[in-house]
Amino acid sequence: MRKFDFYVDKITNSIENAVNADTAETEISPLLATDLEKILKKNGWRFNWKMEFKNPERQLFKLVVKGGEMIEGLICLQLADGYIEMHLIESAPHNIGKSKKWIGVAGNLVAFACKMSFESGFAGAVGFLAKTRLIGHYADKFGAILIYKNRMSISGNSARKLVNSYYKNYIYDR
């Protein structure tokens, strides 16, 4: 299992234009086979999403601006015993670095994973492995807790707060 090495630039209410701070509504939907040619390493993507796509236990999702087709980020999730496992998450190459187009892509995708966990009856629980240098960052940005070594989890109130940041009409009082 890979350790996460993604930096959360900002928790936003949506995704935010890095130049002028305008926001855009987003949609998250399953990644389609026809999308695979757009997300290759030769196009700047870091991971082999085609390999993940072939794994029948995993579900891949893409984030796009509402009504758009450009993939802004990807996430690979798996239903586990009582929680959602995040295997991979990646912002599109044009959303990384100083010249990024959108801020908030990673936060939006993690919020989606927590939402999926709530909808699956798992109290927002999402598990993942973090690189050591980012453990504090994930604790600060997501309220993630360190379980063991590099294993982290987001759940409960932290997950609820994250979901409600990105899904304005989603309130979990359960």
C-alpha angles and dihedrals in degrees: 000000000000123000114234118252103175125125120220105218097188142339104240136173089248129336116312129212107248093217106043104012093238111151129225130201114240139209126208117201138157115287110249128216088244089061094060095084090058096055105056129137089243087062092054102268113138101210136060098246092171089065091049090048090058093056105098093203094060132074121209123203134188129211117217134169106264109274092010134107103208110109109233097180145347137218133190116208137177130194108238133178101299099340146049117258116215107211101171139002127178138171115221114266090252089058096057129087134007095318096051118146100211134033121205100036096126093045090050091053094047090049087054090053090052091047090051088051092052090048089051091053095253099123091245093299114164123170131199144151117251132201108249094244091056100047093095091045093054090046090052098043101037105019087243116169128217110241104176132342103319096345113117136179137198116200147131117018093359091055091044092052092049094048092048090051092061102026104050097188095043111102121169112201095158 
